[in-house]
Amino acid sequence: MEPIADIVQAYADQFTSPEDELLKQVAAETYAHHAQPHMLSGHVQGKFLEMISRLLQPRRILEIGTFTGYSALCLAKGLLKDGQLHTIELRESDAAVARANFDRSNAAEKIILHVGNALSLLPALRETWDLVFIDADKTGYIDYYNMVLPAVRSGGVILADNVLFHGQVLEQPVSGKNALAIQAFNEMVRNDDRVEQVLLTIRDGLLLIRKK
């Protein structure tokens, strides 16, 4: 079950500001050449990421899960002039594609790509984050959240993707490793009095979390 009907998604696409030419190319190339193109954030979600970033005007952004670079390119649009975006990708092949896509952008000097396991790399990134986007392995969400939240500034934002997990969290009982992991993550955030949150029904679900 997909929680957002195709006709609704198409309507949202129609009334969302268009992608720039590079984002269109990244999306088209990902769908043409990648075995799992559905992992791309895409038009509506990408524009939402861009809008949040522009509203926050962050100096430091962290992304966990680069894929082919689409979401990082969207997030980078809101960076301050001296800002940086650190993005972490586990897979060498995806990181290589993302790096090439970053090099085609006008934000290449602001995007720092790290390749490897995020849980191993994060302790070395001694930054205070204004905006964090979590879009990696679902079983790692709780660990990523607990590791980065202390480094998020008061008033900073964490965005977690796929929190509806293809509608599987709506089933009773919830089953499957990834759906159970997402359900546990959603429940943990709901019970965390350090933050406030709203679950947005954009694409596969985005949890917008603000640190108090």
N, C-alpha and C positions, 0 to 999 in steps of 0.2 A: 504493500500500500504506500502510495506517495501522498503525503499530507496536503500538498499544494497542487490543485488540478492544473493540467496543462493549459486550459483556456484562461485561467486566472493568471498564470505565469506569462502567457502571451500578452494579455492585457497590460500587465505591469511593465513588460518590456516596451510596449507601445507608448506608454506615458512616462517613461523614465528618460532623462537626458541621455543622448547617445554616447557611446564609447569613442575615445579618440582613435586615430588610425592605428597606432601601435597596439593598443589593447585588442582591436578587431583582429589584427594580424596574429597576435599571440593566441587568442581564442581559436581562430581558424586553424592555425598550425597544430595546436594541441589536439583538436578534434580530428585532424587529418592523420596525425602520426603517433599519438599516445594511446596505449592500450586501455587506460582508464580516464578518459577525458571528462567524465562526470565530476571528477575531483576539482575541476576548475571553478572558481567562485562565480564567474559569469557576469553578465551585464548588470542586472538589478542589484545583486549583492555587492558587486564591485563598486557601483556608484554609491551605495550606502556606506561602504568602507571609506571611500573618498570623502563623502560628506561629513562623516564623523571626524575624520582626520582634519578636514578644513575647519570644522567648528572648534575642535580642541587646540589646533595649532601646536602640535607637540614638538618638543625638542628631541625626544628619544622615543622611538617605537621599537617594539619587539614583536617579531612574528615567529611562531613555532609551526613549521610546515610550509616550505616555500613553494613546492610543486614546480610549475613552469614559470612562476614569477608574476602572474597576473595580479594577484591580490597585493603583493608588495608594491607593484607599480601604482595601484590605486591608492594605497595608504600613503605612499611617499608624496603624493600631491599636496598634502596638508602640512608637510614639515616646514618648520621655520628655516630661515636661510642657513643657519648654522646647525641644523638638525641632522640626525642620522637615524637610519632604520637598520636594525640588526635582524637578519632572517636566518633561520636554521633549517637545513634540509638533510635528511638522513641518507637519501639515495644519490649517489654520485651522478648517475645519468640525468636525473631531473635537475640537479644543481647545475650541471653543465649547460642545459637548455636555459635555465633561469638566468645564469650569468650572461649568456649571449643576449638574452632579451633585455637585461638591465643595461648592457653596453649600447643598445640601440636607443636608449631613453636619454632624456636630459637630466635625469636624477641619478645617473650611474655613480657619481662621486659621493652620493649620500647613502647609498645602499651597501651594507657590508654583509656578505654572504658567508655563513659558516656551514661546513659540511661535517656531519657526524651526529652522534646521539645527543639530543637536547639536554637530557639529564646530566650528561657529562660535561657539556659545554657551558651551560648556564652559570655555574658558580664562578667562572672566569670573567663573566660580563658584569663588571661592577658598575652598574648604571642605575639611575632612578628612572623608572619608566612612566611616561605619560599615557601611553596607549599600548596595549598588548592584544595580539590576535592569535588565538590558539586554534589550529586547524591541522592536527597531526593524528597519530594513532589514538583511537578513542580510549583504549585501556590506559593510556598515559595521562589523560586529562586531569585527574585528581592530583597526581604528582606534579604536573606542570603548574597547576594553579597554586598549590601549596608552596612551591618553590619561588614563584614570581610575585605572589601577592605582597610579601613584605617589602619588595623593591618597587612597588607601584606607589606613586605619590598619592597623598590624600586628594580626592577629587579625580584621580586618574581612572581610566576605563580599561576593563578587560572584555574582549569579545570572544566568545567561544562558538565555533561553527558546528553544524550537524547535530544540534541538541534535540531534534525530533527523530533523528536517525531513520529516515525513510518511513516514518510512521510507526516503527517497531516499538517505540516507547509507549504508544497508545494501546498496544495490545495487552490483554489480560489472560494469563500472566505475561510479563515481559520475559523474553527468552533470547538466547544468542549472546555471545561474549561481548560484542560491541554495544548492543542495545542495553544490556545490563550495566555496562560500564558508564554509558551516558546517563542512564537513569540514576545511578549512584552519584554521579557528578552533579546532576541537576538538584538532587535532594540535598547534597552537601552544601551547595551554594545557597539554597533556600534557607538553610539552618545556620548560615554564617552571619553573625551579627556585625561583622566588620564591614559588610557591603550591603548595597541594595541592588535589585536586579529586575529586569523585565525580559520575558521570553518573547521574541519577535518571530512571527511566522513568515519570515523571508526565506525563500528557497527551502532548505532542509532544516531551518530553525537556527536562529542566532540568539544567544544569551548575552544581553548587554548588562554588564556588571560595573557598578561604580563603587570605588573604595571610599568609605566615609572619611 
